[in-house]
């Protein structure tokens, strides 16, 4: 999910997204989630999905969540007041996004609030494939 950077100001604009002013509360997050498409969770019994999930579950991680929309409360409670590295893994096409933050819960909410309003590859993919087609690791 790499995107071409056209200017320094574009990089600065991306960094500005992750600040307290762009954070949203849980009620606003719930409204945002309700507006997004809700595909079914991938069938874990299909051989292709089963292989991918087995590989992902073997990655050493503090936390792993399949289906962001279904797991949002658990994700937010697990990452509250934590810093770290996280990964979004697209279960449909295998693309990944890796990031880091000193406030993971804020960063997660900023990512979710940017879907549909910020034209970057991660947000476009989250909107196109739906939150339940992503695996989130911390």
LINMO-V76421 format. One record per residue. RES is the residue in one small letter. BURIAL is b if it has 16 or more other C-alpha atoms within 10 Angstrom, else e. Layout:
res->RES burial->BURIAL
res->RES burial->BURIAL
This chain:
res->x burial->e
res->x burial->e
res->x burial->e
res->x burial->e
res->x burial->e
res->x burial->e
res->x burial->e
res->x burial->e
res->x burial->e
res->x burial->e
res->x burial->e
res->x burial->e
res->x burial->e
res->x burial->e
res->x burial->e
res->x burial->e
res->x burial->b
res->x burial->b
res->x burial->e
res->x burial->e
res->x burial->e
res->x burial->e
res->x burial->b
res->x burial->b
res->x burial->e
res->x burial->e
res->x burial->e
res->x burial->e
res->x burial->b
res->x burial->e
res->x burial->e
res->x burial->b
res->x burial->b
res->x burial->e
res->x burial->e
res->x burial->b
res->x burial->e
res->x burial->b
res->x burial->e
res->x burial->e
res->x burial->b
res->x burial->b
res->x burial->e
res->x burial->e
res->x burial->e
res->x burial->e
res->x burial->e
res->x burial->e
res->x burial->e
res->x burial->e
res->x burial->e
res->x burial->e
res->x burial->b
res->x burial->e
res->x burial->e
res->x burial->b
res->x burial->e
res->x burial->e
res->x burial->e
res->x burial->e
res->x burial->e
res->x burial->e
res->x burial->e
res->x burial->b
res->x burial->b
res->x burial->b
res->x burial->b
res->x burial->b
res->x burial->b
res->x burial->e
res->x burial->e
res->x burial->b
res->x burial->e
res->x burial->e
res->x burial->b
res->x burial->b
res->x burial->e
res->x burial->e
res->x burial->b
res->x burial->e
res->x burial->e
res->x burial->e
res->x burial->e
res->x burial->e
res->x burial->e
res->x burial->b
res->x burial->b
res->x burial->b
res->x burial->b
res->x burial->b
res->x burial->b
res->x burial->e
res->x burial->e
res->x burial->e
res->x burial->e
res->x burial->b
res->x burial->e
res->x burial->e
res->x burial->e
res->x burial->e
res->x burial->e
res->x burial->e
res->x burial->b
res->x burial->b
res->x burial->b
res->x burial->b
res->x burial->b
res->x burial->b
res->x burial->b
res->x burial->b
res->x burial->b
res->x burial->b
res->x burial->b
res->x burial->b
res->x burial->b
res->x burial->b
res->x burial->e
res->x burial->e
res->x burial->e
res->x burial->b
res->x burial->e
res->x burial->b
res->x burial->b
res->x burial->b
res->x burial->b
res->x burial->b
res->x burial->b
res->x burial->e
res->x burial->b
res->x burial->b
res->x burial->b
res->x burial->b
res->x burial->b
res->x burial->b
res->x burial->b
res->x burial->b
res->x burial->b
res->x burial->b
